[in-house]
Amino acid sequence: MWLIKEMDIKKASKYSIYNMSELEKSDKAGCYYCKSIFDISEISETTDNGKTAMCPKCGIDSVLPDSSPFKLDKNTLTELNKYWF
Ligand SMILES: [Zn+2]
């Protein structure tokens, strides 16, 4: 049983690529690979010519900005992790 609708879960990948402009509007971001939540100032690595953020904790490009429709908490990140990994 998913807490988040599967349709929404699928949208997560759209927010984790080419997301630097969204991240600039956010304070926090969460990674649904390692499930950490961090300050966007911690992001130092990017990919896709600087357009996609890499997680500062695990280096995977699964970073969701808090401006996305997802509530950034452990439950959300755990659900997304189960679906995508
Ligand atoms: Zn991570």
PDB file of the backbone (N, CA, C, O) and the ligand in Angstrom, with CONECT records:
HET     ZN  A 101       1
ATOM      1  N   MET A   1       0.849  -1.211   0.000  1.00  0.00           N
ATOM      2  CA  MET A   1       0.000   0.000   0.000  1.00  0.00           C
ATOM      3  C   MET A   1       0.878   1.252   0.000  1.00  0.00           C
ATOM      4  O   MET A   1       1.727   1.426   0.874  1.00  0.00           O
ATOM      5  N   TRP A   2       0.667   2.100  -0.969  1.00  0.00           N
ATOM      6  CA  TRP A   2       1.474   3.318  -1.065  1.00  0.00           C
ATOM      7  C   TRP A   2       0.770   4.481  -0.388  1.00  0.00           C
ATOM      8  O   TRP A   2      -0.434   4.673  -0.560  1.00  0.00           O
ATOM      9  N   LEU A   3       1.508   5.240   0.366  1.00  0.00           N
ATOM     10  CA  LEU A   3       0.942   6.453   0.973  1.00  0.00           C
ATOM     11  C   LEU A   3       0.774   7.547  -0.078  1.00  0.00           C
ATOM     12  O   LEU A   3      -0.143   8.364  -0.002  1.00  0.00           O
ATOM     13  N   ILE A   4       1.660   7.546  -1.043  1.00  0.00           N
ATOM     14  CA  ILE A   4       1.594   8.528  -2.119  1.00  0.00           C
ATOM     15  C   ILE A   4       0.998   7.820  -3.331  1.00  0.00           C
ATOM     16  O   ILE A   4       1.265   6.639  -3.553  1.00  0.00           O
ATOM     17  N   LYS A   5       0.207   8.521  -4.100  1.00  0.00           N
ATOM     18  CA  LYS A   5      -0.350   7.908  -5.304  1.00  0.00           C
ATOM     19  C   LYS A   5       0.769   7.555  -6.285  1.00  0.00           C
ATOM     20  O   LYS A   5       1.728   8.306  -6.458  1.00  0.00           O
ATOM     21  N   GLU A   6       0.621   6.409  -6.911  1.00  0.00           N
ATOM     22  CA  GLU A   6       1.650   5.948  -7.818  1.00  0.00           C
ATOM     23  C   GLU A   6       1.916   6.963  -8.936  1.00  0.00           C
ATOM     24  O   GLU A   6       3.051   7.149  -9.375  1.00  0.00           O
ATOM     25  N   MET A   7       0.835   7.611  -9.382  1.00  0.00           N
ATOM     26  CA  MET A   7       0.956   8.655 -10.392  1.00  0.00           C
ATOM     27  C   MET A   7       1.925   9.759  -9.944  1.00  0.00           C
ATOM     28  O   MET A   7       2.734  10.262 -10.723  1.00  0.00           O
ATOM     29  N   ASP A   8       1.809  10.112  -8.664  1.00  0.00           N
ATOM     30  CA  ASP A   8       2.671  11.160  -8.119  1.00  0.00           C
ATOM     31  C   ASP A   8       4.101  10.667  -7.961  1.00  0.00           C
ATOM     32  O   ASP A   8       5.062  11.400  -8.195  1.00  0.00           O
ATOM     33  N   ILE A   9       4.217   9.404  -7.559  1.00  0.00           N
ATOM     34  CA  ILE A   9       5.547   8.825  -7.395  1.00  0.00           C
ATOM     35  C   ILE A   9       6.311   8.909  -8.723  1.00  0.00           C
ATOM     36  O   ILE A   9       7.506   9.202  -8.750  1.00  0.00           O
ATOM     37  N   LYS A  10       5.606   8.651  -9.804  1.00  0.00           N
ATOM     38  CA  LYS A  10       6.257   8.697 -11.113  1.00  0.00           C
ATOM     39  C   LYS A  10       6.749  10.100 -11.455  1.00  0.00           C
ATOM     40  O   LYS A  10       7.736  10.265 -12.172  1.00  0.00           O
ATOM     41  N   LYS A  11       6.052  11.104 -10.935  1.00  0.00           N
ATOM     42  CA  LYS A  11       6.456  12.486 -11.203  1.00  0.00           C
ATOM     43  C   LYS A  11       7.760  12.861 -10.503  1.00  0.00           C
ATOM     44  O   LYS A  11       8.431  13.814 -10.897  1.00  0.00           O
ATOM     45  N   ALA A  12       8.108  12.117  -9.479  1.00  0.00           N
ATOM     46  CA  ALA A  12       9.300  12.468  -8.701  1.00  0.00           C
ATOM     47  C   ALA A  12      10.536  12.561  -9.574  1.00  0.00           C
ATOM     48  O   ALA A  12      11.402  13.406  -9.349  1.00  0.00           O
ATOM     49  N   SER A  13      10.617  11.693 -10.571  1.00  0.00           N
ATOM     50  CA  SER A  13      11.822  11.702 -11.409  1.00  0.00           C
ATOM     51  C   SER A  13      11.942  13.012 -12.188  1.00  0.00           C
ATOM     52  O   SER A  13      13.044  13.450 -12.517  1.00  0.00           O
ATOM     53  N   LYS A  14      10.786  13.634 -12.480  1.00  0.00           N
ATOM     54  CA  LYS A  14      10.840  14.913 -13.191  1.00  0.00           C
ATOM     55  C   LYS A  14      11.440  16.032 -12.333  1.00  0.00           C
ATOM     56  O   LYS A  14      12.061  16.969 -12.834  1.00  0.00           O
ATOM     57  N   TYR A  15      11.225  15.892 -11.002  1.00  0.00           N
ATOM     58  CA  TYR A  15      11.752  16.916 -10.093  1.00  0.00           C
ATOM     59  C   TYR A  15      13.195  16.664  -9.706  1.00  0.00           C
ATOM     60  O   TYR A  15      13.862  17.542  -9.159  1.00  0.00           O
ATOM     61  N   SER A  16      13.673  15.470  -9.989  1.00  0.00           N
ATOM     62  CA  SER A  16      15.042  15.198  -9.600  1.00  0.00           C
ATOM     63  C   SER A  16      16.015  15.348 -10.772  1.00  0.00           C
ATOM     64  O   SER A  16      17.221  15.171 -10.594  1.00  0.00           O
ATOM     65  N   ILE A  17      15.510  15.671 -11.963  1.00  0.00           N
ATOM     66  CA  ILE A  17      16.428  16.009 -13.055  1.00  0.00           C
ATOM     67  C   ILE A  17      16.163  17.432 -13.529  1.00  0.00           C
ATOM     68  O   ILE A  17      15.037  17.924 -13.447  1.00  0.00           O
ATOM     69  N   TYR A  18      17.189  18.078 -14.017  1.00  0.00           N
ATOM     70  CA  TYR A  18      17.108  19.491 -14.436  1.00  0.00           C
ATOM     71  C   TYR A  18      16.420  20.333 -13.362  1.00  0.00           C
ATOM     72  O   TYR A  18      15.538  21.142 -13.648  1.00  0.00           O
ATOM     73  N   ASN A  19      16.849  20.120 -12.128  1.00  0.00           N
ATOM     74  CA  ASN A  19      16.133  20.734 -11.010  1.00  0.00           C
ATOM     75  C   ASN A  19      16.870  21.905 -10.370  1.00  0.00           C
ATOM     76  O   ASN A  19      16.402  22.433  -9.362  1.00  0.00           O
ATOM     77  N   MET A  20      17.990  22.323 -10.911  1.00  0.00           N
ATOM     78  CA  MET A  20      18.738  23.391 -10.251  1.00  0.00           C
ATOM     79  C   MET A  20      17.931  24.681 -10.137  1.00  0.00           C
ATOM     80  O   MET A  20      18.043  25.378  -9.129  1.00  0.00           O
ATOM     81  N   SER A  21      17.116  25.019 -11.148  1.00  0.00           N
ATOM     82  CA  SER A  21      16.355  26.266 -11.053  1.00  0.00           C
ATOM     83  C   SER A  21      15.287  26.170  -9.961  1.00  0.00           C
ATOM     84  O   SER A  21      14.999  27.157  -9.283  1.00  0.00           O
ATOM     85  N   GLU A  22      14.698  24.977  -9.792  1.00  0.00           N
ATOM     86  CA  GLU A  22      13.746  24.783  -8.694  1.00  0.00           C
ATOM     87  C   GLU A  22      14.456  24.830  -7.344  1.00  0.00           C
ATOM     88  O   GLU A  22      13.945  25.388  -6.373  1.00  0.00           O
ATOM     89  N   LEU A  23      15.638  24.236  -7.307  1.00  0.00           N
ATOM     90  CA  LEU A  23      16.382  24.208  -6.040  1.00  0.00           C
ATOM     91  C   LEU A  23      16.763  25.609  -5.592  1.00  0.00           C
ATOM     92  O   LEU A  23      16.806  25.895  -4.396  1.00  0.00           O
ATOM     93  N   GLU A  24      17.039  26.481  -6.555  1.00  0.00           N
ATOM     94  CA  GLU A  24      17.402  27.847  -6.182  1.00  0.00           C
ATOM     95  C   GLU A  24      16.255  28.562  -5.478  1.00  0.00           C
ATOM     96  O   GLU A  24      16.484  29.527  -4.749  1.00  0.00           O
ATOM     97  N   LYS A  25      15.005  28.092  -5.690  1.00  0.00           N
ATOM     98  CA  LYS A  25      13.843  28.686  -5.024  1.00  0.00           C
ATOM     99  C   LYS A  25      13.539  27.987  -3.700  1.00  0.00           C
ATOM    100  O   LYS A  25      12.617  28.384  -2.987  1.00  0.00           O
ATOM    101  N   SER A  26      14.300  26.962  -3.373  1.00  0.00           N
ATOM    102  CA  SER A  26      14.020  26.152  -2.192  1.00  0.00           C
ATOM    103  C   SER A  26      15.051  26.410  -1.103  1.00  0.00           C
ATOM    104  O   SER A  26      16.128  26.946  -1.363  1.00  0.00           O
ATOM    105  N   ASP A  27      14.705  26.020   0.119  1.00  0.00           N
ATOM    106  CA  ASP A  27      15.676  26.081   1.218  1.00  0.00           C
ATOM    107  C   ASP A  27      16.248  24.698   1.485  1.00  0.00           C
ATOM    108  O   ASP A  27      17.428  24.530   1.790  1.00  0.00           O
ATOM    109  N   LYS A  28      15.365  23.718   1.359  1.00  0.00           N
ATOM    110  CA  LYS A  28      15.733  22.343   1.701  1.00  0.00           C
ATOM    111  C   LYS A  28      15.527  21.451   0.490  1.00  0.00           C
ATOM    112  O   LYS A  28      14.774  21.776  -0.428  1.00  0.00           O
ATOM    113  N   ALA A  29      16.204  20.339   0.513  1.00  0.00           N
ATOM    114  CA  ALA A  29      16.000  19.330  -0.504  1.00  0.00           C
ATOM    115  C   ALA A  29      16.145  17.971   0.165  1.00  0.00           C
ATOM    116  O   ALA A  29      16.775  17.839   1.215  1.00  0.00           O
ATOM    117  N   GLY A  30      15.550  16.972  -0.460  1.00  0.00           N
ATOM    118  CA  GLY A  30      15.649  15.628   0.081  1.00  0.00           C
ATOM    119  C   GLY A  30      16.108  14.674  -0.998  1.00  0.00           C
ATOM    120  O   GLY A  30      15.803  14.854  -2.177  1.00  0.00           O
ATOM    121  N   CYS A  31      16.838  13.664  -0.586  1.00  0.00           N
ATOM    122  CA  CYS A  31      17.312  12.662  -1.547  1.00  0.00           C
ATOM    123  C   CYS A  31      16.524  11.390  -1.318  1.00  0.00           C
ATOM    124  O   CYS A  31      16.457  10.895  -0.193  1.00  0.00           O
ATOM    125  N   TYR A  32      15.924  10.853  -2.373  1.00  0.00           N
ATOM    126  CA  TYR A  32      15.156   9.624  -2.177  1.00  0.00           C
ATOM    127  C   TYR A  32      15.965   8.378  -2.455  1.00  0.00           C
ATOM    128  O   TYR A  32      15.423   7.276  -2.540  1.00  0.00           O
ATOM    129  N   TYR A  33      17.283   8.561  -2.598  1.00  0.00           N
ATOM    130  CA  TYR A  33      18.134   7.365  -2.612  1.00  0.00           C
ATOM    131  C   TYR A  33      18.612   7.056  -1.193  1.00  0.00           C
ATOM    132  O   TYR A  33      18.400   5.954  -0.686  1.00  0.00           O
ATOM    133  N   CYS A  34      19.263   8.046  -0.551  1.00  0.00           N
ATOM    134  CA  CYS A  34      19.771   7.786   0.807  1.00  0.00           C
ATOM    135  C   CYS A  34      18.825   8.327   1.875  1.00  0.00           C
ATOM    136  O   CYS A  34      19.074   8.169   3.071  1.00  0.00           O
ATOM    137  N   LYS A  35      17.724   8.973   1.434  1.00  0.00           N
ATOM    138  CA  LYS A  35      16.671   9.450   2.321  1.00  0.00           C
ATOM    139  C   LYS A  35      17.142  10.507   3.314  1.00  0.00           C
ATOM    140  O   LYS A  35      16.636  10.583   4.434  1.00  0.00           O
ATOM    141  N   SER A  36      18.108  11.320   2.901  1.00  0.00           N
ATOM    142  CA  SER A  36      18.485  12.408   3.791  1.00  0.00           C
ATOM    143  C   SER A  36      17.843  13.706   3.319  1.00  0.00           C
ATOM    144  O   SER A  36      17.542  13.885   2.139  1.00  0.00           O
ATOM    145  N   ILE A  37      17.643  14.607   4.281  1.00  0.00           N
ATOM    146  CA  ILE A  37      17.096  15.927   3.995  1.00  0.00           C
ATOM    147  C   ILE A  37      18.194  16.920   4.372  1.00  0.00           C
ATOM    148  O   ILE A  37      18.763  16.843   5.461  1.00  0.00           O
ATOM    149  N   PHE A  38      18.483  17.835   3.482  1.00  0.00           N
ATOM    150  CA  PHE A  38      19.619  18.733   3.718  1.00  0.00           C
ATOM    151  C   PHE A  38      19.304  20.118   3.176  1.00  0.00           C
ATOM    152  O   PHE A  38      18.347  20.320   2.429  1.00  0.00           O
ATOM    153  N   ASP A  39      20.133  21.049   3.573  1.00  0.00           N
ATOM    154  CA  ASP A  39      20.042  22.419   3.110  1.00  0.00           C
ATOM    155  C   ASP A  39      20.544  22.492   1.670  1.00  0.00           C
ATOM    156  O   ASP A  39      21.523  21.830   1.324  1.00  0.00           O
ATOM    157  N   ILE A  40      19.892  23.281   0.837  1.00  0.00           N
ATOM    158  CA  ILE A  40      20.351  23.287  -0.553  1.00  0.00           C
ATOM    159  C   ILE A  40      21.771  23.857  -0.682  1.00  0.00           C
ATOM    160  O   ILE A  40      22.456  23.619  -1.677  1.00  0.00           O
ATOM    161  N   SER A  41      22.199  24.612   0.336  1.00  0.00           N
ATOM    162  CA  SER A  41      23.571  25.140   0.298  1.00  0.00           C
ATOM    163  C   SER A  41      24.612  24.029   0.383  1.00  0.00           C
ATOM    164  O   SER A  41      25.779  24.242   0.052  1.00  0.00           O
ATOM    165  N   GLU A  42      24.191  22.841   0.826  1.00  0.00           N
ATOM    166  CA  GLU A  42      25.133  21.714   0.907  1.00  0.00           C
ATOM    167  C   GLU A  42      25.403  21.076  -0.450  1.00  0.00           C
ATOM    168  O   GLU A  42      26.355  20.312  -0.607  1.00  0.00           O
ATOM    169  N   ILE A  43      24.553  21.397  -1.433  1.00  0.00           N
ATOM    170  CA  ILE A  43      24.731  20.790  -2.756  1.00  0.00           C
ATOM    171  C   ILE A  43      25.932  21.432  -3.442  1.00  0.00           C
ATOM    172  O   ILE A  43      25.962  22.645  -3.653  1.00  0.00           O
ATOM    173  N   SER A  44      26.909  20.621  -3.784  1.00  0.00           N
ATOM    174  CA  SER A  44      28.062  21.191  -4.467  1.00  0.00           C
ATOM    175  C   SER A  44      28.325  20.513  -5.804  1.00  0.00           C
ATOM    176  O   SER A  44      28.960  21.086  -6.689  1.00  0.00           O
ATOM    177  N   GLU A  45      27.832  19.291  -5.940  1.00  0.00           N
ATOM    178  CA  GLU A  45      28.056  18.556  -7.183  1.00  0.00           C
ATOM    179  C   GLU A  45      26.800  18.616  -8.052  1.00  0.00           C
ATOM    180  O   GLU A  45      25.678  18.484  -7.562  1.00  0.00           O
ATOM    181  N   THR A  46      27.013  18.817  -9.337  1.00  0.00           N
ATOM    182  CA  THR A  46      25.890  18.795 -10.271  1.00  0.00           C
ATOM    183  C   THR A  46      26.275  17.946 -11.477  1.00  0.00           C
ATOM    184  O   THR A  46      27.441  17.603 -11.675  1.00  0.00           O
ATOM    185  N   THR A  47      25.269  17.622 -12.270  1.00  0.00           N
ATOM    186  CA  THR A  47      25.511  16.902 -13.509  1.00  0.00           C
ATOM    187  C   THR A  47      24.630  17.537 -14.587  1.00  0.00           C
ATOM    188  O   THR A  47      23.974  18.544 -14.321  1.00  0.00           O
ATOM    189  N   ASP A  48      24.599  16.974 -15.790  1.00  0.00           N
ATOM    190  CA  ASP A  48      23.841  17.559 -16.905  1.00  0.00           C
ATOM    191  C   ASP A  48      24.195  19.032 -17.119  1.00  0.00           C
ATOM    192  O   ASP A  48      23.308  19.884 -17.171  1.00  0.00           O
ATOM    193  N   ASN A  49      25.469  19.328 -17.241  1.00  0.00           N
ATOM    194  CA  ASN A  49      25.946  20.709 -17.423  1.00  0.00           C
ATOM    195  C   ASN A  49      25.458  21.663 -16.343  1.00  0.00           C
ATOM    196  O   ASN A  49      25.072  22.797 -16.626  1.00  0.00           O
ATOM    197  N   GLY A  50      25.480  21.187 -15.098  1.00  0.00           N
ATOM    198  CA  GLY A  50      25.101  22.053 -13.981  1.00  0.00           C
ATOM    199  C   GLY A  50      23.606  22.198 -13.785  1.00  0.00           C
ATOM    200  O   GLY A  50      23.170  23.011 -12.969  1.00  0.00           O
ATOM    201  N   LYS A  51      22.807  21.428 -14.515  1.00  0.00           N
ATOM    202  CA  LYS A  51      21.353  21.597 -14.415  1.00  0.00           C
ATOM    203  C   LYS A  51      20.704  20.628 -13.435  1.00  0.00           C
ATOM    204  O   LYS A  51      19.559  20.837 -13.036  1.00  0.00           O
ATOM    205  N   THR A  52      21.400  19.590 -13.045  1.00  0.00           N
ATOM    206  CA  THR A  52      20.845  18.579 -12.152  1.00  0.00           C
ATOM    207  C   THR A  52      21.719  18.453 -10.910  1.00  0.00           C
ATOM    208  O   THR A  52      22.936  18.293 -11.001  1.00  0.00           O
ATOM    209  N   ALA A  53      21.078  18.527  -9.757  1.00  0.00           N
ATOM    210  CA  ALA A  53      21.826  18.439  -8.504  1.00  0.00           C
ATOM    211  C   ALA A  53      22.150  16.988  -8.161  1.00  0.00           C
ATOM    212  O   ALA A  53      21.364  16.076  -8.417  1.00  0.00           O
ATOM    213  N   MET A  54      23.329  16.804  -7.576  1.00  0.00           N
ATOM    214  CA  MET A  54      23.680  15.500  -7.023  1.00  0.00           C
ATOM    215  C   MET A  54      23.556  15.607  -5.501  1.00  0.00           C
ATOM    216  O   MET A  54      23.847  16.653  -4.921  1.00  0.00           O
ATOM    217  N   CYS A  55      23.133  14.548  -4.876  1.00  0.00           N
ATOM    218  CA  CYS A  55      22.992  14.541  -3.420  1.00  0.00           C
ATOM    219  C   CYS A  55      24.354  14.710  -2.756  1.00  0.00           C
ATOM    220  O   CYS A  55      25.299  14.001  -3.102  1.00  0.00           O
ATOM    221  N   PRO A  56      24.474  15.657  -1.788  1.00  0.00           N
ATOM    222  CA  PRO A  56      25.761  15.854  -1.115  1.00  0.00           C
ATOM    223  C   PRO A  56      26.140  14.685  -0.214  1.00  0.00           C
ATOM    224  O   PRO A  56      27.296  14.574   0.195  1.00  0.00           O
ATOM    225  N   LYS A  57      25.190  13.817   0.099  1.00  0.00           N
ATOM    226  CA  LYS A  57      25.465  12.694   1.009  1.00  0.00           C
ATOM    227  C   LYS A  57      25.884  11.444   0.243  1.00  0.00           C
ATOM    228  O   LYS A  57      26.819  10.753   0.648  1.00  0.00           O
ATOM    229  N   CYS A  58      25.200  11.152  -0.860  1.00  0.00           N
ATOM    230  CA  CYS A  58      25.473   9.885  -1.530  1.00  0.00           C
ATOM    231  C   CYS A  58      25.897  10.055  -2.990  1.00  0.00           C
ATOM    232  O   CYS A  58      26.320   9.089  -3.625  1.00  0.00           O
ATOM    233  N   GLY A  59      25.787  11.273  -3.529  1.00  0.00           N
ATOM    234  CA  GLY A  59      26.245  11.500  -4.894  1.00  0.00           C
ATOM    235  C   GLY A  59      25.317  11.002  -5.989  1.00  0.00           C
ATOM    236  O   GLY A  59      25.703  10.951  -7.156  1.00  0.00           O
ATOM    237  N   ILE A  60      24.096  10.632  -5.620  1.00  0.00           N
ATOM    238  CA  ILE A  60      23.118  10.151  -6.610  1.00  0.00           C
ATOM    239  C   ILE A  60      22.220  11.328  -7.021  1.00  0.00           C
ATOM    240  O   ILE A  60      21.922  12.196  -6.201  1.00  0.00           O
ATOM    241  N   ASP A  61      21.797  11.353  -8.270  1.00  0.00           N
ATOM    242  CA  ASP A  61      20.939  12.458  -8.720  1.00  0.00           C
ATOM    243  C   ASP A  61      19.465  12.155  -8.451  1.00  0.00           C
ATOM    244  O   ASP A  61      18.667  12.031  -9.380  1.00  0.00           O
ATOM    245  N   SER A  62      19.116  12.039  -7.172  1.00  0.00           N
ATOM    246  CA  SER A  62      17.732  11.765  -6.755  1.00  0.00           C
ATOM    247  C   SER A  62      17.291  12.828  -5.769  1.00  0.00           C
ATOM    248  O   SER A  62      16.683  12.525  -4.743  1.00  0.00           O
ATOM    249  N   VAL A  63      17.605  14.084  -6.089  1.00  0.00           N
ATOM    250  CA  VAL A  63      17.355  15.180  -5.163  1.00  0.00           C
ATOM    251  C   VAL A  63      16.028  15.856  -5.502  1.00  0.00           C
ATOM    252  O   VAL A  63      15.806  16.275  -6.638  1.00  0.00           O
ATOM    253  N   LEU A  64      15.154  15.956  -4.506  1.00  0.00           N
ATOM    254  CA  LEU A  64      13.872  16.634  -4.693  1.00  0.00           C
ATOM    255  C   LEU A  64      13.901  17.991  -4.002  1.00  0.00           C
ATOM    256  O   LEU A  64      14.215  18.066  -2.814  1.00  0.00           O
ATOM    257  N   PRO A  65      13.581  19.058  -4.717  1.00  0.00           N
ATOM    258  CA  PRO A  65      13.514  20.368  -4.079  1.00  0.00           C
ATOM    259  C   PRO A  65      12.261  20.478  -3.219  1.00  0.00           C
ATOM    260  O   PRO A  65      11.267  19.806  -3.495  1.00  0.00           O
ATOM    261  N   ASP A  66      12.288  21.306  -2.187  1.00  0.00           N
ATOM    262  CA  ASP A  66      11.063  21.411  -1.379  1.00  0.00           C
ATOM    263  C   ASP A  66       9.991  22.253  -2.070  1.00  0.00           C
ATOM    264  O   ASP A  66       8.880  22.379  -1.556  1.00  0.00           O
ATOM    265  N   SER A  67      10.310  22.822  -3.212  1.00  0.00           N
ATOM    266  CA  SER A  67       9.282  23.494  -4.008  1.00  0.00           C
ATOM    267  C   SER A  67       8.476  22.496  -4.845  1.00  0.00           C
ATOM    268  O   SER A  67       7.504  22.878  -5.497  1.00  0.00           O
ATOM    269  N   SER A  68       8.869  21.239  -4.827  1.00  0.00           N
ATOM    270  CA  SER A  68       8.100  20.210  -5.536  1.00  0.00           C
ATOM    271  C   SER A  68       6.831  19.913  -4.739  1.00  0.00           C
ATOM    272  O   SER A  68       6.749  20.275  -3.565  1.00  0.00           O
ATOM    273  N   PRO A  69       5.829  19.256  -5.357  1.00  0.00           N
ATOM    274  CA  PRO A  69       4.597  18.973  -4.598  1.00  0.00           C
ATOM    275  C   PRO A  69       4.772  17.931  -3.497  1.00  0.00           C
ATOM    276  O   PRO A  69       3.818  17.646  -2.773  1.00  0.00           O
ATOM    277  N   PHE A  70       5.944  17.364  -3.356  1.00  0.00           N
ATOM    278  CA  PHE A  70       6.158  16.329  -2.350  1.00  0.00           C
ATOM    279  C   PHE A  70       6.482  16.937  -0.998  1.00  0.00           C
ATOM    280  O   PHE A  70       7.233  17.908  -0.899  1.00  0.00           O
ATOM    281  N   LYS A  71       5.911  16.355   0.030  1.00  0.00           N
ATOM    282  CA  LYS A  71       6.258  16.753   1.380  1.00  0.00           C
ATOM    283  C   LYS A  71       7.577  16.059   1.694  1.00  0.00           C
ATOM    284  O   LYS A  71       7.687  14.835   1.621  1.00  0.00           O
ATOM    285  N   LEU A  72       8.569  16.863   2.044  1.00  0.00           N
ATOM    286  CA  LEU A  72       9.886  16.271   2.277  1.00  0.00           C
ATOM    287  C   LEU A  72       9.968  15.739   3.695  1.00  0.00           C
ATOM    288  O   LEU A  72      10.268  16.481   4.629  1.00  0.00           O
ATOM    289  N   ASP A  73       9.705  14.475   3.849  1.00  0.00           N
ATOM    290  CA  ASP A  73       9.921  13.841   5.147  1.00  0.00           C
ATOM    291  C   ASP A  73      10.340  12.392   4.898  1.00  0.00           C
ATOM    292  O   ASP A  73      10.363  11.915   3.764  1.00  0.00           O
ATOM    293  N   LYS A  74      10.661  11.726   5.970  1.00  0.00           N
ATOM    294  CA  LYS A  74      11.168  10.356   5.849  1.00  0.00           C
ATOM    295  C   LYS A  74      10.169   9.446   5.144  1.00  0.00           C
ATOM    296  O   LYS A  74      10.560   8.603   4.337  1.00  0.00           O
ATOM    297  N   ASN A  75       8.856   9.613   5.451  1.00  0.00           N
ATOM    298  CA  ASN A  75       7.863   8.732   4.832  1.00  0.00           C
ATOM    299  C   ASN A  75       7.858   8.884   3.319  1.00  0.00           C
ATOM    300  O   ASN A  75       7.865   7.897   2.583  1.00  0.00           O
ATOM    301  N   THR A  76       7.844  10.130   2.864  1.00  0.00           N
ATOM    302  CA  THR A  76       7.832  10.373   1.425  1.00  0.00           C
ATOM    303  C   THR A  76       9.077   9.797   0.780  1.00  0.00           C
ATOM    304  O   THR A  76       8.999   9.103  -0.234  1.00  0.00           O
ATOM    305  N   LEU A  77      10.223  10.086   1.370  1.00  0.00           N
ATOM    306  CA  LEU A  77      11.475   9.623   0.765  1.00  0.00           C
ATOM    307  C   LEU A  77      11.561   8.100   0.773  1.00  0.00           C
ATOM    308  O   LEU A  77      12.110   7.496  -0.149  1.00  0.00           O
ATOM    309  N   THR A  78      11.016   7.491   1.816  1.00  0.00           N
ATOM    310  CA  THR A  78      11.018   6.026   1.879  1.00  0.00           C
ATOM    311  C   THR A  78      10.124   5.433   0.793  1.00  0.00           C
ATOM    312  O   THR A  78      10.491   4.452   0.147  1.00  0.00           O
ATOM    313  N   GLU A  79       8.954   6.032   0.597  1.00  0.00           N
ATOM    314  CA  GLU A  79       8.051   5.554  -0.460  1.00  0.00           C
ATOM    315  C   GLU A  79       8.718   5.669  -1.837  1.00  0.00           C
ATOM    316  O   GLU A  79       8.683   4.742  -2.645  1.00  0.00           O
ATOM    317  N   LEU A  80       9.318   6.825  -2.072  1.00  0.00           N
ATOM    318  CA  LEU A  80       9.944   7.046  -3.376  1.00  0.00           C
ATOM    319  C   LEU A  80      11.110   6.086  -3.566  1.00  0.00           C
ATOM    320  O   LEU A  80      11.324   5.569  -4.662  1.00  0.00           O
ATOM    321  N   ASN A  81      11.849   5.854  -2.512  1.00  0.00           N
ATOM    322  CA  ASN A  81      12.973   4.935  -2.572  1.00  0.00           C
ATOM    323  C   ASN A  81      12.509   3.524  -2.921  1.00  0.00           C
ATOM    324  O   ASN A  81      13.125   2.844  -3.742  1.00  0.00           O
ATOM    325  N   LYS A  82      11.406   3.085  -2.282  1.00  0.00           N
ATOM    326  CA  LYS A  82      10.875   1.743  -2.557  1.00  0.00           C
ATOM    327  C   LYS A  82      10.479   1.606  -4.028  1.00  0.00           C
ATOM    328  O   LYS A  82      10.675   0.559  -4.645  1.00  0.00           O
ATOM    329  N   TYR A  83       9.923   2.676  -4.568  1.00  0.00           N
ATOM    330  CA  TYR A  83       9.455   2.610  -5.939  1.00  0.00           C
ATOM    331  C   TYR A  83      10.601   2.660  -6.946  1.00  0.00           C
ATOM    332  O   TYR A  83      10.627   1.898  -7.912  1.00  0.00           O
ATOM    333  N   TRP A  84      11.550   3.569  -6.707  1.00  0.00           N
ATOM    334  CA  TRP A  84      12.569   3.834  -7.721  1.00  0.00           C
ATOM    335  C   TRP A  84      13.825   2.991  -7.596  1.00  0.00           C
ATOM    336  O   TRP A  84      14.575   2.853  -8.562  1.00  0.00           O
ATOM    337  N   PHE A  85      14.067   2.417  -6.407  1.00  0.00           N
ATOM    338  CA  PHE A  85      15.321   1.663  -6.259  1.00  0.00           C
ATOM    339  C   PHE A  85      15.112   0.220  -5.829  1.00  0.00           C
ATOM    340  O   PHE A  85      16.081  -0.522  -5.668  1.00  0.00           O
TER     341      PHE A  85
HETATM  342 ZN    ZN A 101      21.462  10.873  -1.240  1.00  0.00          ZN2+
END
